Each structure stands twice: as structure tokens, then as C-alpha cells.
Amino acid sequence: MPRKSNIPSTDLLALIGQQVTYHQHRCEIIELLDDCELVLQVLEDDHNIQPTQYGEGHRTVPKTYTLPVFDGEGDLHAELVAAGLDKLLSKHLSNFN
């Protein structure tokens, strides 16, 4: 999805390392993908088995969620708002204005 918002990438990058609750799981923001998706990693002992390219499971990895930052109109996506990331972003923006 193309980025249609006036929120700079640097402000989104500032969210990395922040902790939020998403789907009743405590998560940490670990990555920003192409300026339009945030990756959350579950901090609890909830793991998935990661398959190899052949579909064989050999190791466990932390569960992750990928959230779109913006909707089709360029507003913050409802999933991002549900996770409370809109408040974190507003707090960050107010600290620098």
C-alpha cells in the first residue's frame, strides 16, 4: 500500500522498542517495513514453530504481528489504533513540537 500520510518515517521509527498490548498480548515494536507496516513481537512465552523451505518445523520463534500503519485514505489504520499506537505516536509528536 502506498504511503499517503504526512507523518515522517523518522517519527514512525521512533516507535521501535516501545511496548504495547495487542490482542491481549504484551508486544514490542521491533521493525518498520517500507514506512507503512509495523512488526510487533509477542514478549510472552507464546512461540510458533518456524518451518524450513520444505515445510519441516525445526525451531521455535517468538510470535509476531504485522500491522499496517495507514488505511487507504492515509489515516492511521484501525488495527494500529486498537493497539494504542496512535497514543504513543501522538505522545512522541508532542514531545518534539
N, C-alpha and C positions, 0 to 999 in steps of 0.2 A: 504494500500500500504506500503510495507516495506521501511524503510528509507535507501537510498543509497548515502547519501551525507556526506562530511566531515565537514559540518557546525555543530558545537556543539549545543546541546539543550540549553545551557546557553545563547548563542547568540540569539537564537530564542525567548527565554523567555524575553530577554531584550526589545523586540518589544512590549510587553504588555504595554498598556497605551498610545502608540503612536497613532496619528490621521492621517488618510489617506482619500483620495477620491476614492470611488469605485462605479461604475455605477451612477455617478453624485450625490452620497450621501456622506455626511461627516460622517465618521465612526471612531470608536475607536477599537483598537485591545484589546479584553477582555480575550482571552484564547488561549492556545496551547494544542491541543488534540493529544496525542500519538506521540509527536515530529514530526508530519507530516501534521497537519491541523491547520490553524489559524481561530479563530472565530472573526468576525467583528460585532460590534453593531452600527446600524444607530443612529446618535446623533440628528437627526431632529425629528419632530413630526410625524413620519411615524410609525404607530403601526399595529400589527397583532392581531387578536383575537385568543387567545390560547384555543384550545378545551380541554375538560376533556377526560378521557379514554373512555367516552361514546359518544364523538363527539359533546358535547354541549359546546358552547362558553360562558365563564363566565368572562373573564378578558382580558384586552389588555396588550400586552407585546411589547417591542421595536423589530423592525425588525432586524434580524441577517443574516449574510452570513458566510458560512464555505468555506474557500479557502484551497486547497491543497498546501503545501509548495513545494513539489518536483514532477517532472514528472517521467515517467518510467525509464528515463536514469539517474536520480539523480540530474538533473539540476533544477534550480528554475522554478516552474510552470508558464506558460504564464499568468494565472489569477493573480498570485502574482505580476508579473512584470507589468501587466496592472494597478494594484492598486498603483504602485510606491513603493512597499515594498522592492524591490531589492535595491533601493537607500537608504532607511532607514537602511537596513541591512549592506550595504557597508559602510555607514557613521559610524555605530556602530563599525564595524570591524576595520576601520581605526583609530578610537579613542583609540583602545586598542592595536594597533601594533606599 
